[in-house]
Amino acid sequence: PARGLRCMKQITQTAIGALAAVLVLTGTVASRSPVTAQPPPAAAAKSIASAPIALASQPGTQADHAARRLMVRELAPSRRAGQNPLVLVGTAHLANSDVLFVQIQSTGECGSAGCSTVSFKKTNGRWVKILDTVGGTIRVMDSHHRGMPDLIVKESNRFIWNGTRYV
């Protein structure tokens, strides 16, 4: 019971943090295409990374439907336990490819390090998993490897593209 309460507290804090990030970014992101993750021009010269990829609950959207299809195995245990996990999604257009970021928030999917965030790239009409990491902010870097931008997760973990996935 105590572990469950800690997990629920963490999920609530993560959800509130995600909502706060969305609210903070609304002014910046609203004027841009929803699939573009680029910093505003004034910030571009000062920063090597874009604004964080905004993860938010988007029920009924194409991104939400795709996320739920792609994460059906991860959603099943929570549903069997009578929970309704929170599915957060974000999108970006990176190097001429659509990328979908998905985070499931539930007691089974989140631990002391946070919730897992899984990223998928649209390749030949299919979504292919390209990154699975413990949650945190995800930023797109200006630096590139093999044609895709580097990603920073949790402000310090750099992931680079190896031609197939982020490592």
N, C-alpha and C positions, 0 to 999 in steps of 0.2 A: 504493500500500500504506500509506503513512504517513497519508494522509487517511482511509482506511478505518479504521485503528486509532484515529484521533482521533474519528471519528464513533461507533465502537463504544464508546469510553470515555465520550463524551457521553451516548449512549443508556443505558449502564449507570448513570451518575451520575443521569440523569433518572429512571430506574426506581427507583433506591434512594431518591431524594428523594420520589418519589410514594408509595413504600411507607412511608417515614418519616412523611409527612403523614397517610396513612391510619391508621397506628398512633397518632399523636398525637391525631387526631380521633376515634378509636374511642370513647373514653369520652364525648365530647360528642355524637356522632352516634348512638350505639347506642340511646339512649333516645328518639330522635325518629323520625318517619316517614322512610324512606329517600328520599322525593322532596321533602322540605322542607329548604330551606337557610336556617335562621334561627339567630341567635346565642342562647345561653342567656340567660334573663331578666336575670341579674346583669350580663352583658356588654352587653346591649342599650343601657343608658343611657350607657355609656362609649364605644361604638364606633359608627361610622356604616356599617360593613360587617359582613356575616355572616362566619362561618368560611369558609375557601376551599371551593369545590366540590371534593369528593374524587374524583379520577380514579383508577380501579383496574381491573385486569384482572378481568373477571367472566364467564368462559367459561360458555356455556350459558344465560345469563339473557336475558330479553326485550330488555334494553338492549344487550347484546352482539350479539344477532342483528340488531337494527335497525341498529346501528352498522356492522356488516360489510356489510349490504345497501346502506346509504347511501354507504359509502366503498369500494365494490368497485373503482372506477377507480383510486383512490389505492393500494389494496392490490395491484393486478395487477403493477406493475413490480417490486416487491420479491419477489413470488412467482415471477415469471419469472426473477429473479436467484438463485433458490434460497434465499431468506430467508423466515423465518416472522415477520413483523412483530408486535410487541406492540401490541394494541389496548386502550387504556384508555378507560373510559366513566364518566360521572357523570350524575346526573339531578337536576333541581330542579323544583319546581312554582312558577312565577312568574306572578303576576297571572292565576290561573285557567287557566294553560296549562302543559302538560308540556314541559320543555326537556331535550334530550339533548346532552351535551358529549362529544366524541370526539377522542382523540389517538392517532395512529399513530406508533409509535416504530420506525424502521428507518433504515438509512444513507441511503436515498433520500428519506425524508420529514423528516429532521432536519438542520439546518445549524448554523452557528456561533451563531445567535440562539436556537436551540432547535427544538422540534418544533411543527408546526402543530396548533392545536386548532380544531375546527369545531363549531359549535353549531347545533342544529336545534330548531324549535318545531313542536309538533303542531297543525296547522291543518286543519280539515275532514277529519279522519281521515288526513292525510298529514303526513310530516315535511318541513318547508321549511327550507332553510339560512338562518340569520339572522346568523351571524358566522363569519368565518374569520380567525384571528389566529395569530401565532407564540405558542407555548405559554408558560406561566407560570401562576402562581396566578390563579384567577378568583374574584372576590368579588362578591356581590350587595349593592348599596347600598340604603340606605333611601330615597334620592331616586328619583323617577320622571319619565319623559317619555312622554307619549302612552299612559299606562296600563301601561307595563312599567318595572321597576326598572332603574336604571343598573348597568353592570357595570364593575369595575375589573380589568384584566389586568396582571400583572407589577407590582402595587402602585402604578402611577402612570398607566397608560393607561385613561382613562375612555371608555366606549362608551355612547351614549345611543340609545334606541329612536326611530326616525323614523316609526313607524307600520307599517313593513314589515320592517325589519331593524335591527341595531345598526350605528351609524356612529361 
